[in-house]
Amino acid sequence: MSVIYLLISVSIFVAICFFIAFIIAVKTGQYDDDYTPSVRILFDDETKITSQNNNSPIEEKQV
């Protein structure tokens, strides 16, 4: 039974360490994406062709 207490305490300690590492990474800007917004304007919007009741196709822009 004491092994279960040891494993639970060790797993909680490891989880807290990973959580602290995640918080530090977010605060230092590890997950900031500076490249994609500047390149996104270069790509065309995808178009989707739909048909209404009178079977005339209409193009709609996907945003």
C-alpha positions as CSV (number, residue, x, y, z in Angstrom):
1,M,0.0,0.0,0.0
2,S,2.9,2.4,0.6
3,V,4.0,1.9,-3.0
4,I,0.8,3.3,-4.2
5,Y,1.3,6.4,-2.0
6,L,4.8,6.8,-3.4
7,L,3.7,6.4,-7.0
8,I,0.9,8.9,-6.6
9,S,3.2,11.5,-5.0
10,V,5.8,11.0,-7.6
11,S,3.3,11.3,-10.4
12,I,1.8,14.5,-8.9
13,F,5.3,15.9,-8.6
14,V,6.1,15.1,-12.3
15,A,2.8,16.7,-13.4
16,I,3.5,19.9,-11.5
17,C,7.0,20.0,-13.0
18,F,5.6,19.7,-16.5
19,F,2.9,22.3,-15.7
20,I,5.6,24.8,-14.5
21,A,7.7,24.1,-17.6
22,F,4.6,24.8,-19.8
23,I,3.8,28.1,-18.0
24,I,7.4,29.2,-18.4
25,A,7.4,28.4,-22.1
26,V,4.2,30.3,-22.6
27,K,5.4,33.4,-20.7
28,T,8.7,33.5,-22.7
29,G,6.9,33.4,-26.0
30,Q,7.7,29.9,-27.1
31,Y,4.3,29.5,-28.7
32,D,4.0,32.9,-30.4
33,D,3.7,32.7,-34.1
34,D,5.2,35.7,-35.8
35,Y,5.6,34.2,-39.2
36,T,2.2,32.9,-40.2
37,P,0.2,36.2,-40.0
38,S,2.7,38.0,-42.4
39,V,2.5,35.2,-44.9
40,R,-1.2,34.5,-44.7
41,I,-2.0,37.6,-46.9
42,L,-0.1,36.0,-49.8
43,F,-2.4,33.0,-50.1
44,D,-5.6,33.2,-52.0
45,D,-8.9,32.4,-50.3
46,E,-10.3,29.0,-51.1
47,T,-13.5,29.1,-53.1
48,K,-16.4,26.7,-52.6
49,I,-19.0,26.1,-55.4
50,T,-22.5,25.6,-54.1
51,S,-25.7,25.3,-56.0
52,Q,-29.1,26.7,-55.2
53,N,-32.5,25.4,-55.9
54,N,-32.4,26.6,-59.6
55,N,-29.1,24.6,-60.1
56,S,-27.0,27.7,-60.8
57,P,-23.6,27.4,-59.2
58,I,-22.5,30.3,-57.0
59,E,-19.0,30.8,-55.7
60,E,-18.6,31.5,-52.0
61,K,-15.3,32.6,-50.5
62,Q,-14.2,30.7,-47.4
63,V,-12.5,32.8,-44.8
